[in-house]
Amino acid sequence: MHWYERVAASLRDRGVSNAEVGRNMTPKVTGQAITLKLQGKRPVTVEELKVFAAMAGMTVAEALGDDVVIELQDEKDLIELYRLLSDDQKRAFMDMLKATVRAADK
């Protein structure tokens, strides 16, 4: 299950509308924009992910699971997102990053 499916299901279970989620974003976005993000058709920033997770009653790590596809604005977003991951997710991320660097060095 993708992160957006997990979050969308939790929002539905909690009776939270996409319009309500959109009003809690900074800047505010439409319910349609939220629908596209929860269908995996639009990228999500770290700040948006934090709002999604909070409104779904989840931590960011729970919302993401093993599915880490976030639009990063700069290195600060990367650091902030890393801090939100569980210990297992941090280990997996670092292993992937090290393998990527090794492959680039060849």
C-alpha positions in Angstrom: 0.0 0.0 0.0 1.3 3.4 -0.9 1.6 6.2 1.7 -1.2 8.2 0.1 -3.6 5.2 0.1 -2.8 4.7 3.8 -3.4 8.4 4.7 -6.5 8.6 2.5 -8.1 5.6 4.2 -7.3 7.0 7.7 -8.8 10.4 6.7 -11.9 8.7 5.4 -12.2 6.7 8.6 -11.9 9.9 10.7 -14.4 11.7 8.6 -11.9 14.4 7.5 -12.7 15.9 4.1 -10.1 16.8 1.5 -11.3 20.4 1.6 -10.7 20.4 5.4 -7.1 19.1 4.8 -6.6 21.8 2.2 -7.6 24.5 4.6 -5.0 23.3 7.0 -2.2 23.5 4.5 0.1 26.6 4.3 -0.6 28.0 1.8 -4.2 26.8 1.7 -5.0 24.6 -1.3 -8.3 23.2 -2.7 -9.9 19.9 -1.9 -9.2 18.9 -5.6 -5.5 19.5 -5.1 -5.6 17.3 -2.0 -7.4 14.6 -4.0 -4.7 14.6 -6.6 -2.0 14.3 -3.9 -3.9 11.5 -2.3 -4.1 9.7 -5.6 -0.3 9.9 -6.1 -0.7 12.2 -9.1 0.9 15.3 -7.5 4.1 15.6 -5.4 4.0 16.3 -1.7 6.4 18.5 0.3 7.6 17.7 3.8 5.3 20.3 5.3 2.3 18.9 3.5 3.2 15.4 4.6 3.2 16.6 8.2 -0.3 18.0 7.9 -1.6 14.9 6.1 -0.1 12.6 8.9 -1.4 14.8 11.8 -4.9 15.0 10.3 -4.9 11.2 9.7 -3.9 10.6 13.3 -0.5 9.2 12.3 3.1 10.0 12.7 5.0 10.8 9.6 6.9 7.5 9.9 3.5 5.6 10.1 2.1 7.5 7.1 5.2 6.8 5.0 5.8 3.2 5.9 8.4 2.0 3.3 7.1 4.4 0.7 9.3 7.5 0.6 8.5 9.7 -2.3 8.5 13.3 -1.2 9.4 16.5 -3.1 12.3 18.1 -1.4 12.9 21.9 -1.8 16.4 21.8 -0.4 18.7 20.0 2.0 16.8 21.4 5.0 13.7 19.4 3.9 15.9 16.3 3.6 17.2 16.7 7.2 13.7 17.4 8.5 12.3 14.4 6.8 15.1 12.2 8.0 14.4 13.3 11.6 10.7 12.2 11.2 11.6 8.6 10.1 11.6 5.6 12.4 15.0 4.0 13.2 14.3 1.2 10.7 13.4 3.7 8.0 16.6 5.7 8.8 18.8 2.6 8.4 17.1 1.7 5.1 17.5 5.2 3.8 21.2 5.4 4.7 21.8 2.0 3.1 20.1 3.2 -0.1 22.0 6.5 0.0 25.4 4.7 0.4 24.6 2.3 -2.4 23.7 5.2 -4.7 27.0 7.0 -3.9 29.0 3.8 -4.5 27.3 3.3 -7.8 28.0 6.9 -8.9 31.7 6.5 -8.0 32.1 3.6 -10.5 
